[in-house]
Amino acid sequence: MDFDLGARLRSLREQHGLSQRELAKRAGVTNGTISMIEQNRTSPAVGSLKKVLDGFPIGLADFFANDFTSRHKIFYDHKELTQISEGKISYRQVGRDLTGKALQVLHEIYKPGADTGRNMLSHQGEEAGVIVKGKLEVTVGADRKVLGAGDAYYFESHRPHRFRAIGDEETMVVTACTPPSF
């Protein structure tokens, strides 16, 4: 796999909302230096790259360890969803790194009879979902209802809640949670 230093620097700069000119001023280098690095028309020495990165500030290790390009991804093929749990309940997340993000979107598949457990879940934020296929029993506090394809739910997540697949077919749900809960 080729390492694209220019794309990584550009993504980091855009993530911080900086123009090339603003980054150059912060780092004490010319605007042309930033432009040349981002276009991969020059390969900066370690000292020069460190000087540019001090404009954020971020260390060399973090710059090379983190993938800043994925933070701007907009479209995801179904194969690109991040598997975060597998078993009787499969959770596949849209996006890989949710650091600093306010919303988590999941594609959930419940095998027949799958259950999030007798111990009710509870966390800060809000949660919503739409049943795409099958039947899902949703319990929130003392309220309980079996939802089918096209039905939806929305509640404050601090209220104890539980999900259970009903019937003999897989249940598929698309959910959103804010802030990301796992």
N, C-alpha and C positions, 0 to 999 in steps of 0.2 A: 504494500500500500504506500503510495507516495504521500509525503507530508507537504501540504500546501501552506507554507508560512504566510504568504500574502493574503490568502482567503481567511486564515485564522485571525490575522491582525485586523483585517477589514471588518470581520464579524464582531470582534471584541470592541472595536472603535464604534461601530453602529449600535451595539448593545448599550454602550455608555452614552449614546446620543451626541457623539462628537464628530465634527467635520475633520477633514484632514488638516486643515489650517489650525483648528483649535488644538488638536493633538500635537501638532508640530510645535506650537507655541508653548504648551505645557511641558513638552519633553526637551525643549531647547534645541530642536533640529529644524531643518528647512522643510517646507511643505513638499518640495520635490523628493526629499528623502522618504517621507511617508508614502507618497505616490509610487515611487520606484519599488519599495518593498512590497506594497499591496499588489502591484502588477507582476511581481516576481522577476523584475528586471535587474534586481541587485540582491545579493545575499549578504546581509549585514553581519559584521563581526559580532561576537558575543557581547562585547562592551557597548557597541552601538545599539544592538537590540535591547539590551538592559536599559539604556538611556531612554529609548522610545517607550518601553513598558513602564518606566517610572512615571510617565505622564498619566497613567490610569489611577493609582499605582497597582501593579501586579508583578510578582516575582517570575523569574524565568521558569522555575519548576512548575508553577501553576499554569503558566502560559502553554507549556508543552503537554501538561497532564490533562487539561480540560479541553473539550471539544466545543468551541463557541459557535461553530457553524450550525449545529443542530438546533440552537435556540431560535433560529429564524425560519425553521422549516414550517411550511403551511399545510402541505398535502401529504397524506400517509397512505400507502398501499396497505391492504389488510395484512400483508406479511411483515410490515414494519411496526405494527403495534407491539409494545413492550409487554411480554408475559411477566406479570408480577406475582401470580399465584396460579397453581395448577393442581388439579385433583377433582373432587366432587364439584367444586366451584372453580371455574377458570376466570381470572381477571386479566384482561389485556388493556393496557393503558395507551392512550393517544399521547405520543411524545415520550422521550426518554428521561430527560432531566427537568423536573418541575421546580427546581430551586428558584425562589423568587416569584413563582407563578401563583395566581389566586384560584385557579380552577383545575380540577382533575376530571377527565372524561374517561369512562371505562366501558368496555364491551364485555359483558358478563355472560357466562354460560353455566347454567345449573343443570347437573345430571338429575334424572328423576329422583325425588326424595331428598335432594341436597338441601342442607340447612346451615345457616350461619352459626347455629348453636343455641343451646338453652339460655346461656348467659347473654343477655341483651347487650348490643353494642351501644356506645355513647361517645361522642366526641364533639368538639366545637364546630360550628359552621352550619351549612345548609346542604341538603341532599335532594336530588330529584332523579326520576328515572321513567323510562317508557318501556313497557313490555313489548318486545318485537314478536316473540313466538312463545307459546306455552302458557302456563299459569303460575303465578307467583303469589304466595301468601305473604302479605306485608303486615307486620305488627309494629305499631308505634304507640308506646305507652299502653293504655287499655284499649286502643282502637286496633281492629284487625279486619282485613279485607282480602279476598282472593281477586287478583287482577288478571285479566287476559290480554291477548294481543291488542295493541292500540290504547290500552288503559295506562294511566300514569300516576305517579305519586310525587309529593313535594312536602318536606318537613324540615324543622330545625333539628340538626343532628344531636344536640345535647339531650334530646328526648330519647329514652331507651328504645331501641328498635332491633328487629330481627327479620330475616327473609328466609322463605322455605319454598322450594319447588313443589308443585302439586301435580299429580297425574303421572302418566307413563311416558311422556315425551320430554325432551330437553326444553329448558326454558332459556330464552335469550332476552337480555335486558341491556339497554344503553343508559348509563347513569352519568350524572355530573355531581361533583362534590366540591364545595368551597369552604375553607381552603383544602388543599389536597390532604387526605387523611392517612394514606399509606403508600 
